[in-house]
Amino acid sequence: MSGSKEGVLRGPGPLESTALHLHSLGFYTAVCSVARFTRPGWASEYTMEIPEYELLYMALHLVIAQHPPLAVTIMNESPTSSARFVRLPSIDLEDMVSYRPYPRGSDDEVVRQRVLNDVIERRLSSRFADLVKLPPWRVVSLHPSYDAREYRQKENYMDIALFIHPAIADGISAVVFMGALLAALNSASKLTRFDYPGKIVTPPQSTLLPPLERIRRLPVSYFALVKEMWRRRFLPSRGGLWTARPVSRPPRNEPVDTSLPAVHTRHATRFFSAEKVKNLVAACHGHQTTLTPLLEALIARAFFAVLPVDGSADRLTAICPINLRPYLPGEHKETMGFYISAGQHEFKRESADVWEEAKRAERSLVRVLDGMKRGRHFHVGTLQCIRDTRGYLEEIIDKPRAHSFELSNIGAVDGQFDRDSGPYALSRMLFTQSACVVGAAVKFGVVTVSGGTMGVSASWAEEVVEDGVVEGILEKLTDLVDGVCSGKL
């Protein structure tokens, strides 16, 4: 159903406007979370009466009612000065959800991961079409091909992938969606087919929260502002700094729709066992640091192990997105929206001690967090100083990018099985996002299921970073994690 002027909610704030420009230019397309929802064979009596697609539709009815951004679309995205968020009167879930079975007999997790990775790459390399008519998110359900007997005997699962427009959701939002979907699936599993509400969702008449900049002041320190202006006018030395190939426009041979050019995203993942996660956290406690800076230091060392040693890759700049929800007035822990800032720092090849590098990165992050707690400086506040965001983004084309890599650590998600709540548990998760034409060369996403596995994703733009480089980095990262867990590092 089409959006209408009567459903206009509000215009975007500066942070949301930046995301709208990035998407409309094809520079950055979506954030993504993937969750594996598992139920044991004994629990099949909960859901055998309800086909899987109806169960998922039931759950999505509940999730959409809970989170207003899922019921909006975007009007006039390209001329962003007149862009508006519009509430849709109805949503047809057949337009929003697609199903893809894993090949029959593909018990090998490597095969399933290859299929999932193909889905992720294709969707992250596509912009959202049919804005105004449809909300800018999509769900893909991947499931094993079981017959009825196998369905009852085996532990059953489905992998649900959410792809959502960056103007209405950040990484935390994508994971919040999965937590809400887990609760909704368990609630829907207790219903019967007589309770099936159908494929058409009529969203509640709720409104969007104001943009971030109206919820909280985002002061920018005078020193930081002058430093940023100086950096833009007089480019700092890039001697030995590796940030991959310069910024370039996305190609026009998009897999889905050639009329909407978009960055071509490549993607890879690694999973680390619950035991390794436990050992990593214990090692961090023993060295008086935390997981995020340790992962940054390990990723930097993995880069240095793979990149040339000819002096062209002796420095790396890292950016670490920071969740702003704890700094907003009111309770926003489970709020979907775009509420992030960032911290940034540098790694050098000559720095050999991983733990010292992790502690240095943590001290840097602590200073950033302290500045926000005291209300002194929010890095994201500098966006309010850019008068022409689209022009600013266009000016970056053909110039060196600012950052080597990004690490988004979403943290731990509670997805463990509770028999009283229902048959579903969340057994593993991924967080990832599209490559960004003007962003870091490689984007890493990390999310952990409490007491379970840690998923690490990497995304990068085709022809900006070679596939073999990222695969080599992930292999080295795996070795380094093993080294930390064994006490060798």
C-alpha positions in Angstrom: 0.0 0.0 0.0 1.3 3.5 -0.7 2.3 6.1 1.8 0.4 9.3 1.8 1.0 12.9 2.9 -1.6 12.3 5.7 0.8 9.8 7.2 3.8 12.1 7.3 5.5 11.8 10.7 8.6 14.1 10.5 11.7 14.9 8.5 15.1 13.5 9.2 17.8 14.8 11.6 21.4 15.4 10.5 22.5 11.8 11.3 19.5 10.3 9.5 20.0 12.7 6.6 23.5 11.4 6.2 22.2 7.8 6.0 19.6 8.9 3.4 22.2 10.5 1.2 24.5 7.4 1.5 21.7 5.1 0.5 20.3 7.2 -2.3 23.8 7.5 -3.8 24.3 3.8 -3.5 27.3 4.4 -1.2 25.9 2.4 1.8 22.8 0.2 1.6 21.8 -1.6 4.7 22.6 -3.0 8.1 21.9 -6.7 8.6 21.5 -9.2 11.4 21.1 -13.0 11.1 19.8 -15.2 13.9 19.5 -18.9 14.1 16.2 -19.8 15.8 16.4 -23.4 17.1 13.9 -25.7 18.6 14.5 -29.3 19.7 12.6 -32.2 18.2 10.4 -32.7 21.3 9.0 -29.2 20.9 7.4 -29.9 17.5 3.9 -30.2 19.0 4.0 -26.5 19.5 4.1 -25.6 15.8 3.2 -28.6 13.6 -0.3 -27.2 13.3 0.9 -23.9 11.9 3.0 -23.7 8.7 6.3 -22.0 9.1 5.5 -19.0 7.0 2.3 -18.4 9.0 4.2 -18.7 12.2 6.7 -16.1 11.0 3.9 -13.8 9.8 2.2 -14.1 13.2 5.5 -13.1 14.9 6.1 -10.2 12.5 2.7 -8.8 13.3 3.8 -8.6 17.0 7.2 -7.2 16.2 5.9 -4.4 13.9 3.3 -3.4 16.5 6.2 -3.1 19.1 8.6 -1.1 17.0 7.3 2.0 15.0 10.3 2.4 12.6 9.2 -0.9 11.0 5.9 0.7 9.9 7.4 3.7 8.1 8.7 4.4 4.7 10.7 7.2 3.2 9.3 9.8 0.8 11.6 11.9 -1.4 14.8 10.2 -0.3 17.0 11.6 -3.1 16.3 15.3 -2.6 17.0 14.8 1.1 16.1 18.3 2.0 12.4 17.4 1.5 12.7 13.8 2.7 10.0 12.6 5.1 9.3 9.6 7.2 5.8 8.4 6.4 3.7 5.9 8.3 2.2 3.2 6.0 -1.5 2.4 6.5 -0.8 -1.3 5.8 2.0 -3.7 5.0 1.7 -6.9 2.9 4.2 -9.4 4.4 4.4 -11.3 1.2 6.3 -8.2 -0.2 8.6 -8.2 2.8 9.5 -11.9 3.4 11.2 -14.4 1.2 12.0 -18.0 1.8 15.0 -20.0 0.7 15.5 -23.7 1.6 19.0 -25.0 2.1 19.9 -27.8 -0.3 18.5 -31.1 0.8 21.1 -33.2 2.6 23.3 -30.1 3.2 24.1 -31.1 6.8 27.6 -29.6 6.3 27.6 -26.2 8.0 30.1 -25.0 5.4 27.5 -25.5 2.6 24.8 -23.7 4.6 27.1 -20.8 5.3 28.0 -20.5 1.7 24.3 -20.3 0.8 23.6 -17.7 3.5 26.7 -15.7 2.5 25.4 -15.5 -1.1 22.0 -14.1 0.2 23.9 -11.6 2.4 26.1 -10.4 -0.4 23.3 -10.0 -2.9 21.0 -8.1 -0.6 23.8 -5.8 0.8 24.7 -5.0 -2.8 21.1 -3.7 -3.5 19.3 -0.5 -2.5 15.8 -0.6 -1.3 13.4 -0.2 -4.2 9.7 0.7 -3.9 10.2 3.4 -1.3 6.9 5.1 -0.4 5.1 1.8 -1.3 7.0 -0.4 1.1 9.0 0.0 4.3 12.8 -0.1 3.8 13.5 -3.5 5.3 13.3 -7.1 4.2 13.4 -10.5 5.9 14.9 -13.7 4.3 14.1 -17.1 6.0 16.5 -19.9 5.3 15.6 -23.4 6.5 16.6 -27.0 6.1 14.8 -29.3 3.7 13.2 -31.9 6.0 10.3 -34.3 5.4 7.6 -34.7 8.1 9.4 -37.6 9.9 12.8 -35.8 10.0 11.0 -32.6 11.1 9.8 -34.4 14.3 13.0 -36.2 15.0 15.7 -33.6 14.4 16.5 -30.4 16.1 14.9 -28.0 13.8 15.9 -24.4 13.0 15.6 -21.5 10.7 18.1 -18.8 9.9 16.3 -15.4 9.7 18.2 -12.5 8.0 17.0 -8.9 8.5 18.2 -6.2 6.1 17.1 -2.7 7.0 17.8 0.9 5.9 20.5 2.6 7.9 18.3 5.8 8.4 15.9 3.9 10.6 18.1 1.3 12.3 21.7 1.0 13.5 23.4 -2.3 14.6 21.8 -2.4 18.0 18.4 -2.0 16.3 19.0 -5.0 14.1 19.8 -7.1 17.1 16.9 -5.7 19.1 14.7 -6.8 16.2 15.9 -10.4 16.6 15.3 -10.3 20.4 11.7 -9.2 19.7 11.3 -11.8 17.0 12.4 -14.5 19.4 9.8 -13.5 22.0 7.2 -13.2 19.3 7.9 -16.6 17.8 7.6 -18.2 21.2 4.3 -16.4 21.8 3.0 -17.3 18.3 3.9 -21.0 18.9 1.2 -21.2 21.6 -1.5 -20.1 19.2 -3.6 -22.1 16.7 -4.3 -21.5 13.0 -7.6 -19.9 14.0 -5.5 -17.1 15.5 -3.6 -16.5 12.2 -4.0 -12.7 11.4 -3.2 -13.0 7.7 -0.5 -11.5 5.6 -1.7 -7.9 5.9 -0.4 -5.9 8.9 -2.2 -2.8 10.0 0.3 -0.9 12.1 -0.8 1.0 15.2 -1.1 4.8 15.1 2.2 5.3 16.9 4.7 8.0 16.0 8.5 8.0 15.6 10.7 9.4 18.3 12.3 12.7 17.4 15.7 12.5 15.7 18.8 12.0 17.9 19.8 15.7 17.8 16.4 16.6 19.3 16.5 14.0 22.0 19.9 15.1 23.3 22.3 18.0 22.8 25.4 16.8 21.0 28.0 19.4 21.9 31.3 19.4 19.9 34.4 20.6 21.8 36.1 23.7 20.3 39.4 21.9 20.2 37.9 18.9 18.3 36.1 21.2 15.8 39.3 23.2 15.0 41.2 19.9 14.7 38.6 18.5 12.2 38.6 21.8 10.2 42.4 21.7 10.1 42.4 18.1 9.0 40.0 18.8 6.1 42.0 21.9 4.9 45.5 20.5 5.5 45.5 16.7 5.0 47.6 15.0 7.6 50.6 12.9 6.7 49.6 9.5 5.3 53.1 8.0 5.3 52.8 4.2 5.9 49.0 4.5 6.4 47.0 1.7 4.7 43.4 2.4 3.8 43.1 0.3 0.7 42.2 1.9 -2.7 40.8 5.4 -2.9 37.1 6.2 -2.7 35.3 5.5 -6.0 31.7 5.5 -7.1 29.7 2.3 -7.1 29.5 0.4 -10.4 26.2 0.4 -12.4 25.8 -3.4 -12.8 23.9 -4.0 -9.6 22.8 -7.6 -9.3 19.1 -6.8 -8.7 18.3 -3.6 -10.5 20.6 -1.9 -13.0 18.7 1.4 -12.5 19.9 1.6 -8.9 23.7 1.4 -8.8 25.1 0.4 -5.4 28.3 -0.6 -3.7 29.2 -4.2 -4.4 29.6 -5.8 -1.0 31.8 -8.9 -0.3 31.3 -10.8 2.9 32.8 -13.5 5.1 32.2 -14.9 8.6 33.8 -16.8 11.3 32.3 -18.3 14.5 34.0 -18.9 17.7 32.9 -21.5 20.2 31.4 -20.7 23.6 34.5 -22.1 25.3 36.8 -19.8 23.3 34.6 -16.8 24.1 34.8 -17.7 27.8 38.6 -17.9 27.6 38.8 -14.6 25.7 36.8 -12.8 28.4 38.8 -14.4 31.2 42.0 -13.3 29.5 40.7 -9.8 29.2 39.9 -9.7 32.9 43.4 -11.1 33.7 45.0 -8.3 31.7 42.5 -5.6 33.0 41.0 -4.7 29.7 37.8 -5.6 27.8 36.8 -7.5 24.7 36.3 -4.7 22.2 39.8 -3.2 22.4 41.4 -6.7 22.5 39.5 -7.6 19.3 40.7 -4.3 17.7 44.3 -5.0 18.6 44.0 -8.6 17.3 42.5 -7.4 14.0 45.2 -4.8 13.6 47.9 -7.5 14.2 46.1 -9.8 11.7 46.2 -6.9 9.1 49.9 -6.4 9.6 50.5 -10.1 9.2 48.9 -10.1 5.7 49.7 -6.6 4.3 53.0 -5.8 2.6 56.1 -5.0 4.8 57.5 -2.5 2.3 56.5 0.5 4.4 53.2 1.1 2.7 51.2 -0.6 5.5 52.9 0.3 8.8 49.9 2.2 10.2 46.2 1.5 10.5 43.4 3.8 11.6 40.4 2.2 13.3 36.9 3.5 14.0 34.7 2.0 16.7 31.0 2.9 16.7 29.5 3.7 20.1 25.9 3.0 21.1 24.4 6.3 22.4 21.3 4.8 24.0 22.8 4.9 27.5 23.4 8.7 27.1 19.8 9.5 26.1 17.2 10.7 28.6 14.6 8.0 29.4 14.7 4.3 28.7 15.9 3.4 25.2 17.7 0.1 25.6 15.2 -1.6 23.3 14.5 1.3 21.0 15.0 0.9 17.3 16.5 3.9 15.5 19.9 5.5 14.6 21.7 6.4 17.8 25.5 6.0 17.3 28.7 8.0 17.7 32.2 6.8 17.3 35.8 6.7 18.7 38.9 6.4 16.6 42.6 5.6 17.1 45.7 4.3 15.4 47.7 1.1 15.4 51.4 0.8 14.3 53.2 -2.2 13.1 56.1 -1.6 15.4 53.8 -2.0 18.5 54.4 -5.7 19.2 52.6 -6.3 22.5 48.9 -7.1 21.8 47.8 -6.5 25.4 49.5 -3.1 25.6 47.8 -2.1 22.3 44.5 -3.3 23.7 44.9 -1.3 26.9 45.9 1.8 24.8 42.8 1.4 22.7 40.7 1.0 25.8 42.1 4.2 27.3 41.2 6.0 24.1 37.6 4.7 24.2 37.3 5.5 27.9 38.3 9.2 27.2 35.6 9.3 24.5 33.0 7.8 26.8 34.0 10.2 29.6 33.7 13.2 27.3 30.1 12.1 26.4 29.2 11.4 30.0 30.3 14.9 31.0 28.4 16.3 28.0 31.6 17.8 26.5 32.0 16.2 23.1 30.1 13.9 20.8 31.9 13.0 17.6 28.6 12.6 15.8 27.7 16.2 16.6 30.1 17.4 13.9 27.6 16.3 11.3 25.5 19.3 12.4 28.3 21.5 11.1 28.1 20.2 7.5 25.7 22.4 5.5 25.8 20.3 2.3 26.1 16.7 3.2 25.6 15.4 -0.3 28.2 17.8 -1.6 30.6 16.7 1.1 30.2 13.0 0.2 30.6 13.8 -3.5 33.9 15.6 -2.7 35.4 12.5 -1.1 35.3 10.6 -4.4 38.8 9.8 -5.7 40.4 10.8 -2.4 42.0 8.4 0.1 39.6 7.0 2.7 40.0 8.0 6.3 39.9 4.6 8.1 41.5 1.2 7.6 38.9 -0.8 9.5 35.8 -0.5 11.6 34.8 -2.7 14.5 31.2 -2.8 15.7 30.9 -5.0 18.8 27.2 -5.3 19.5 27.9 -7.2 22.7 26.1 -10.2 24.3 22.5 -11.2 23.4 20.3 -13.3 25.7 18.9 -16.1 23.5 19.1 -19.1 25.7 16.3 -21.7 25.9 13.5 -21.2 28.4 11.0 -24.0 28.3 8.3 -21.9 30.0 8.6 -19.2 27.4 8.2 -21.4 24.3 10.1 -23.8 22.1 12.5 -21.4 20.4 16.0 -20.4 21.4 18.5 -18.2 19.7 21.6 -20.3 19.2 23.8 -18.0 17.2 23.9 -14.5 15.6 25.7 -12.4 13.1 25.7 -8.6 12.7 27.0 -7.2 9.5 26.5 -4.3 7.1 27.1 -3.3 3.6 30.5 -1.9 2.6 30.5 1.9 2.5 32.0 3.7 -0.4 33.3 6.5 1.8 33.8 4.4 4.9 36.4 2.1 6.4 38.1 -0.3 4.0 36.9 -3.4 5.9 34.0 -3.4 8.4 33.9 -6.0 11.1 30.8 -6.9 13.1 30.8 -8.9 16.3 27.9 -10.3 18.3 27.8 -13.0 21.0 25.0 -15.1 22.3 25.3 -15.2 26.1 26.9 -18.5 27.0 27.2 -19.4 23.3 29.1 -18.6 20.2 30.6 -15.4 19.0 29.9 -14.5 15.3 32.5 -12.3 13.5 31.6 -10.9 10.1 33.7 -8.9 7.6 32.4 -6.8 4.8 34.3 -4.9 2.1 33.7 -3.4 -1.3 34.6 -5.4 -4.3 37.7 -4.1 -6.1 38.6 -1.9 -3.1 40.1 -4.8 -1.1 41.1 -8.1 -2.5 39.1 -11.1 -1.3 42.3 -13.0 -0.5 43.5 -10.2 1.8 40.3 -10.3 4.0 40.3 -14.1 4.0 43.9 -14.0 5.2 43.1 -11.5 7.9 40.3 -13.7 9.2 42.5 -16.8 9.2 45.2 -14.9 11.1 42.6 -13.6 13.5 41.4 -17.1 14.2 45.0 -18.1 15.0 45.5 -15.1 17.2 42.3 -15.9 19.2 43.6 -19.4 19.7 46.8 -17.9 20.9 45.0 -15.8 23.5 42.9 -18.7 24.6 45.9 -20.9 25.0 47.9 -18.3 26.9 50.6 -17.9 24.2 49.7 -14.3 23.7 
